[in-house]
Amino acid sequence: MMPNVRRTLRSSAIIALAITSFAPVAVAANLKSATVTACSTNGRHGCYTAPVRQTPLGPQMRLKHGTWIWCEGDCRDTLRRATIDFWDDQRDRGR
């Protein structure tokens, strides 16, 4: 290969590596305003909205007192079971 072509390929590889290295940071920055809203399945407990953040291991959402929990598949269903329908869900699991 010619030296200029080799230099161009090396520069392109470095740029590609830099872009992919910072991609999760860019995604996390874009998701700072992301939220998920879950409503009670029986209609008695209303709805709850929580902020969502993307991590390298998957999405998480923040509960009222600041605790971050993992989305277990569907974030909306996890939020509903962990907050507004928590006691109903515990009762149903005990049966």
C-alpha positions as CSV (number, residue, x, y, z in Angstrom):
1,M,0.0,0.0,0.0
2,M,1.0,3.5,-0.5
3,P,2.0,5.5,2.6
4,N,-0.9,8.0,2.2
5,V,-3.5,5.3,1.9
6,R,-2.1,3.5,4.9
7,R,-2.2,6.8,6.9
8,T,-5.8,7.4,5.8
9,L,-6.9,3.9,6.8
10,R,-5.2,4.3,10.2
11,S,-6.8,7.7,10.8
12,S,-10.2,6.3,9.8
13,A,-9.8,3.4,12.2
14,I,-8.9,5.8,15.1
15,I,-11.9,8.0,14.4
16,A,-14.2,5.0,14.2
17,L,-12.8,3.7,17.5
18,A,-13.3,7.1,19.2
19,I,-16.9,7.4,17.9
20,T,-17.9,3.9,19.2
21,S,-16.1,4.5,22.5
22,F,-18.2,7.6,23.2
23,A,-21.5,6.2,21.8
24,P,-22.9,5.0,25.2
25,V,-22.2,8.5,26.7
26,A,-24.1,10.1,23.9
27,V,-27.0,7.7,24.3
28,A,-27.1,8.3,28.0
29,A,-27.0,12.1,27.5
30,N,-30.0,11.8,25.1
31,L,-32.0,9.7,27.5
32,K,-31.7,12.1,30.5
33,S,-35.2,13.3,29.7
34,A,-36.6,9.9,29.0
35,T,-39.5,8.7,31.2
36,V,-41.8,5.8,31.6
37,T,-45.4,6.0,32.9
38,A,-47.3,3.1,34.4
39,C,-50.9,3.0,35.5
40,S,-52.5,0.6,37.9
41,T,-54.1,-2.5,36.3
42,N,-57.2,-2.2,38.5
43,G,-57.6,1.5,38.2
44,R,-57.6,2.2,42.0
45,H,-54.0,3.5,42.4
46,G,-53.6,5.9,39.5
47,C,-50.4,6.4,37.5
48,Y,-46.7,7.0,38.2
49,T,-44.0,8.4,36.0
50,A,-40.3,7.7,36.5
51,P,-37.1,8.9,34.8
52,V,-35.2,6.2,32.8
53,R,-31.5,6.0,32.1
54,Q,-29.7,3.6,29.8
55,T,-26.7,1.8,31.2
56,P,-24.2,-0.6,29.6
57,L,-26.1,-3.4,31.3
58,G,-29.6,-2.2,30.3
59,P,-32.2,0.4,31.3
60,Q,-32.9,1.5,34.8
61,M,-35.6,3.7,36.3
62,R,-35.6,5.9,39.4
63,L,-38.2,5.5,42.1
64,K,-39.6,8.3,44.3
65,H,-36.8,8.2,47.0
66,G,-34.0,8.1,44.5
67,T,-33.4,4.3,44.2
68,W,-32.5,3.1,40.7
69,I,-34.0,-0.3,39.8
70,W,-33.5,-2.4,36.7
71,C,-36.2,-2.8,34.0
72,E,-37.1,-6.5,34.0
73,G,-38.0,-6.8,30.4
74,D,-40.7,-4.1,30.0
75,C,-39.9,-1.0,32.0
76,R,-43.6,0.0,32.2
77,D,-44.6,-3.3,33.7
78,T,-41.7,-3.3,36.1
79,L,-42.5,0.2,37.3
80,R,-46.2,-0.7,37.8
81,R,-45.3,-3.8,39.9
82,A,-42.6,-2.0,41.9
83,T,-44.8,1.0,42.8
84,I,-48.5,1.5,42.3
85,D,-49.5,-2.2,42.3
86,F,-46.8,-3.4,44.7
87,W,-49.1,-4.7,47.4
88,D,-51.6,-6.1,45.0
89,D,-48.8,-8.0,43.2
90,Q,-47.4,-9.3,46.5
91,R,-50.9,-10.6,47.4
92,D,-51.3,-12.3,44.0
93,R,-47.9,-14.0,44.3
94,G,-48.8,-15.3,47.7
95,R,-51.8,-17.2,46.4
